[in-house]
Amino acid sequence: DTQLIIGTDNNQLQVRSFDGNAIKSLLDGTQPVSALCLNESCLFIGTMHDSSF
């Protein structure tokens, strides 16, 4: 049994999709904690410097 639990200090979770070509600009604005890549798709878990994401 595997569980994924995600929480924040303000109890908000935002999930966004983005074009795969935008990965470099996405990484410039984040502090990645972890990245999981499967079949040319990536899941990034991290924090944002700018709340305009």
C-alpha positions in Angstrom: 0.0 0.0 0.0 1.5 3.3 -1.1 0.2 6.7 0.0 1.1 10.2 -1.2 0.3 12.9 1.3 0.8 16.6 0.4 0.1 19.5 2.8 0.9 23.2 3.2 1.0 25.6 6.1 -2.1 27.4 4.8 -4.0 24.3 3.8 -4.0 25.1 0.1 -2.8 22.8 -2.7 -2.5 24.0 -6.2 -2.0 21.6 -9.1 -1.1 23.2 -12.5 -0.3 21.8 -15.8 2.3 23.4 -18.1 3.9 22.9 -21.5 6.8 20.5 -21.4 8.9 23.1 -23.2 8.5 25.4 -20.2 10.4 23.2 -17.8 13.5 25.5 -17.7 11.5 28.6 -16.9 9.5 26.7 -14.3 12.7 25.6 -12.6 14.0 29.1 -12.6 11.1 30.2 -10.3 11.1 27.2 -8.0 13.1 25.5 -5.3 12.5 21.9 -6.3 12.2 19.3 -3.5 11.8 16.3 -5.7 11.2 15.5 -9.4 9.7 12.2 -10.8 9.9 11.7 -14.5 8.1 8.8 -16.3 7.6 8.4 -20.0 8.6 12.0 -20.9 6.3 13.5 -18.2 7.6 15.1 -15.0 6.1 15.8 -11.6 7.8 18.5 -9.6 7.2 19.0 -5.9 8.6 22.2 -4.5 8.1 25.8 -3.4 7.7 28.9 -5.4 9.6 32.2 -5.0 6.8 34.1 -6.7 3.1 33.6 -5.8 2.0 34.6 -9.3 2.5 31.0 -10.4 
